[in-house]
Amino acid sequence: MSTENLVEIDNLHFSYNSNPVLKGINLAIPRGKVVAILGASGCGKTTLLRHIGGQLTPKSGSVKVDGKVVHELDDEALYKLRRQMGMMFQAGGLFSDLSVFENLAFPMREHTHLSESMIRDLVLMKLHAVGLRGVHGFRTDDLSGGMSRRVALARAIALDPMLVMYDEPFAGLDPISLSVIANLIRRLNDALGITSIVVTYDMAESFKVVDYVYFISEGVIVASGTPAEMLASDHPFVKQFVNGEFDGPVSFHYPAQPITQDLSLASRA
């Protein structure tokens, strides 16, 4: 029986070698909602997505998707779950040697037994949903940055997933393309009845289309709420992030020993 939350993360810890990245993450993603996970670069946002997709195994804690503990699944069950997930990668992740049409047809041929005529119709429908049916024959290197992201979005929904994850979908886009992608995420989520997780550092655009926001800092959730609640928050990290302030909890310098100590060691070498 389905629960209210599609994704539930409980006390998640993870380290890269001796570097702790996630230090007790707790969050829930309700079904049918668009949820943003925001934080400074390197705070562990993409690492969190990799746990949801089962590419990484927690040091401790758990990640549940559709009631299943992801890291406890065997290969067959994990691949079955992944087929219900769509992913829009930070750099698009399109196959550069395939046409736009073939990029969308690829997962359909890989994971279904649909006829070629059905695949053709579905590819054109997905491209039509993002406004790019007219470029189905283009090579991916003929597309602009904004068009590439829209094709990547169409591929993310190719198999009608229950969950779509977006890793920095707004990075490097001009204001018009950025707005187009943000609105597509919202419209497709509602039209298809899916659940969306948007990992980003673009607060301004994501706040226009999401239902709920989580802020990550120092490996934990430091604040959460609706966009309106976060804009009104007086939490030091949220204020620094929302206002783009130089001074605040997020330091300019990565942790290191005093520079005088480093220079002294260098001079003796």
N, C-alpha and C positions, 0 to 999 in steps of 0.2 A: 504494500500500500504506500502510495506516495506521501511524502511529508511536505510541510509548508516550505521548507528550505531545500533547494536543489544541492547546494554546496554547504558543508559544515566543517569548519577547521577548528580543532581543539588543541590548544597548548602546543603548537607546532614549533619544534626546534630543529635547526639544520646548520651545519658548518661546512665550509670548503676548507678541507685540511684542518688547520688550527684556528681558522678565522670564522667565528660565529656570525651568521647572517640573520637567521630567524631565531628569536629568543623567547618564544612563547606567544605565537600568533593565535588569536581567537577571533573568528568572524563567521558570519552566515550570509549566504546569498539566497534571497527568496526567489521562488519560481516566478518567471514572467517579468522580472524587474531588470533594469539596467543599473549596475553598481560600478562605481569607480573606485579604484585603489590608487591613491596618490602618495607621492613621496619623492624626495630628492633622488638624483641619479645614484645608483649603487646601493639603494636601501633594501633591496631584496624583492622588488615587485615581480620581476621576471622569474626569479627563483620560486616564488609562490605559485605562479602559473605552471611551472614545471612539476610541482608536487601535485597539482590538481590533475594534470595530464598523465601522471605516473612515470615521468622520466627520472624523477629523483625520489629517493626513499628518505623519510624523516629520520632524524637522529632519535627523536621521541615525539609523542603526540600523534594525532591522526588527522587524515583528510578524508571526508566522506563525500561522494558524489552520487546522488540518487539513492542514498541509503547504503551505499557500498563503501567499505574502507579500501581506498585505492591501492595502498601498498600491500594489502593482504591478498589481492587477486592474483590468480595464476595467469599465465600469458594469454590463454584463450579468452578468459573473462575480461582481462585488461583491454585487449584489442577490440572486443565487442563493445566495451564502454567507450573507448576512444572513437569508435565509429559514430557515436552520438554526440561528439564534440567537434566544433569547428574552430579553426585557429587562423587569425590574421596576424602574420608575423611582422615584426618591427620594420624590416626592410622589404616587406611584400612577400618575398619567398617564392616568386613565380619562376617556373622553368623557362630559362632564357632561350632554349633551343626549340620551344614549342610555341605554337600560335596561341592567341587568347582562347579560342575555342578548345584547343587540345588541353590547355591548362585546366579548364573546368571539366572536360570530359574524363580526364585522367582518374580522379577519385571515383567517379561513377563506374568506370570500367574495372577499376581495381577492387571495388567493394560491393558491386551489385551484379546481377545477371540480366540487366536491362538490354533490350534490343538497341541497335545503333540508331534507329529512327526515334525511339523514345529518348535516348541520350541526347540526340540533336535537339529535340523539342525542349528538354529540360535545361540544356545549356543556354539556349536562346532566351528562355523564360528568366533564368537567373541573371543573365546579362541585361535583359530588359528591366529587371527590378532595380538595377543600379544605373540605368540610363545609358548603357554601352552596348546594346545589341548590334549597333552599326559597326563595331570594331572587332567582331568575332574572328575575322580573317587576318587581323594585324599580328605582326610579331610583337613580342613584349617590349623589345627595345625601341619600338616605334611609338610607345605610349609616353605621355607626360607623367610626372610624378603623381599627380592627383588621379589620373586615369589608372595607373598601375595599382594604386591603393583600392580603387573601386573594383577592379578586376579581382584583386586579392580578397576583397570582401565577398564578392559573388562566389568565389571558390570556397570560402569559409562556410557558406550556407548551401553548398552544392548537394550535400546528402541530407538536407533538412534536419540538422542537429537539434538537440534539446538545449545545448549550451554552446555559446560562441565566446571565445576569449580573444581580446584585442590587445596586442602588445605594442604600446606607443603608436596608436594609429594616426596621430596628428603630427608626428615628428617630421620636420622639413617641408611642410606643405605651406603654400601661399594661403592668405586669409580666405579666399573664395573656396578653394579645394578643401580646406580645413572645415569650413562650415558645411559643405556638401557631405563630407564623410561623417561628421557628427550627426547630422540630421538623418542620414541613411541608417546609421546604427540604431537610432531611436525608432524610425519608421519600420524597419525590417523586424526589429524585436517585437513590436506590437502586432504587425501584420502576420508574422509567422508564429506568434505565441511562444517564442523562445526566451531564454535567459541569457543576459550578456554581462560579461566582466570586462571593464575597460581599465587597463593598466596604463597610467600616463603621468606626466608631470605638468600637463597643460590644464591648469585649473579653470581658466576662464571659459574655454570651449566645453569641457566636460560638464561643468556645472549647469549648462543650458539644457542638457538632454538626459542626465542621470536621475535616478530616484533616490539614491543613497550613496554616501561617500565614506570611505575608510582612509585615514591617514596613517602611514607607516613611518616610524623614525626609530633609529637605534634597535631595529629588529623586533619591535612590538607595535601594536596598534595604540596610537597616542590619542586619537580622537575619532569620532564617527557621528554621523547624523545626516539629515537632509542637506542639500546645498544651502538652503536658507539658514539653517542652524549653524552651518560651518562659516558662512559669511558673517554671522553675528557673534561668532565665538571669540572669547578673549584668551583662549589657550595660546601660550607663547609660540609653539611650533606652527599652529594653524595661522596665527596672525602673520608670522614671518613668511610662510608659504603663500598665503593669499595676497599679501601686499608686496611680495618680492623684495623683502628687506635684506640688506647685507648682514646686519647684526641680529643675532638671535640664537636659538638652540642649535641650529645647524652651523657648525664652524666652517670658516674658509679653509683652514688647515686640516689635512688628514692627521690623525694622532701620530706623533713621533716624539723622540727624545729632544731635548733642547738643542737648537742649532749650534750653540757654542760647543756642546759636547761633540756633535758630528764634525764640526770644523777642527776641533782639537785633535780628534782621532785621525782626520785626513792629513793634518800637518805632520803627524808623527809617522805616517806610513812611508 
